[in-house]
Amino acid sequence: MSSTTSSGGLVRSGKFEDPFFFDLDGFNDGFNFTGDDFFAGLDVTAIVLEVPSSELGGPNIGVWARTVDSGGMQIDRMGRPAINTALIASSRKDDFNLGAPADDPANFGAEVQAAIESLNGGDSSHAAAVTSVLLPDVLTFDTSDPTGFLNGRQLADDVIDAELDLLTQGGLTSDLVGANDVPFRSAFPYLAPANVPEPGALMLAALGMPALAARRRRP
């Protein structure tokens, strides 16, 4: 069930179908993509927040999120997809997760530029320009512009293809996964229903109340 915020927005938390589509195994196999969507059939827990456009200020905004543990310590952060995954060395990923976007250019700029150079054939000018776009790791969005990623991130945007094309300077343009395995909803909460129902819905169905269980899962 959705709740209403004080500004007239909507918020819902729960279990949903995983909205990310990507040939992760191909990425880990040196970019030998086969089009196998690693995330097909998987679910995630998510908090979905919809706010009135008037609350954004804009039209140009920047968004990033972080995860903190019960003691208030930051343990993860995210702006654009795959920045830490693809461009930060394994020994530094935790450092990146503990950091703040404002410090990214100084702390990770040289590392990210070198990683991009390794992907684009050694073009340092291109790598420097892309690094200045990707760092700090904040998802930028012009609310007056309907085009998708890198401008914001719509659920159906093929962000991996866009980033591959950008990072390799057109040398690699696709992981061969063109869309999510199930359609997204056209209205709030936008994410598709979970592949596996929540435990409460399973219990209701087991008690002989399938109609009520279905109603629980319906948006």
Secondary structure, 3 states (H helix, E strand, C coil): CCEECCCCCEEEEEEEECCCCCCHHHHHCCCCCCCCCCCCCCEEEEEEEECCHHHCCCCEEEECEEEECCCCCEEEEECCCCHHHHHCCHHHHHHHHHCCHHHHHHHHHHHHHHHHHHHHCCCHHHHHHHHHHHCCCCEEEECCCCCCCCCCCCCCCCHHHHHHHHHCCCCCCCCCCCCCCCCCCCCCCCCCECCCCCHHHHHHHHCCCHHHHHHHHCC
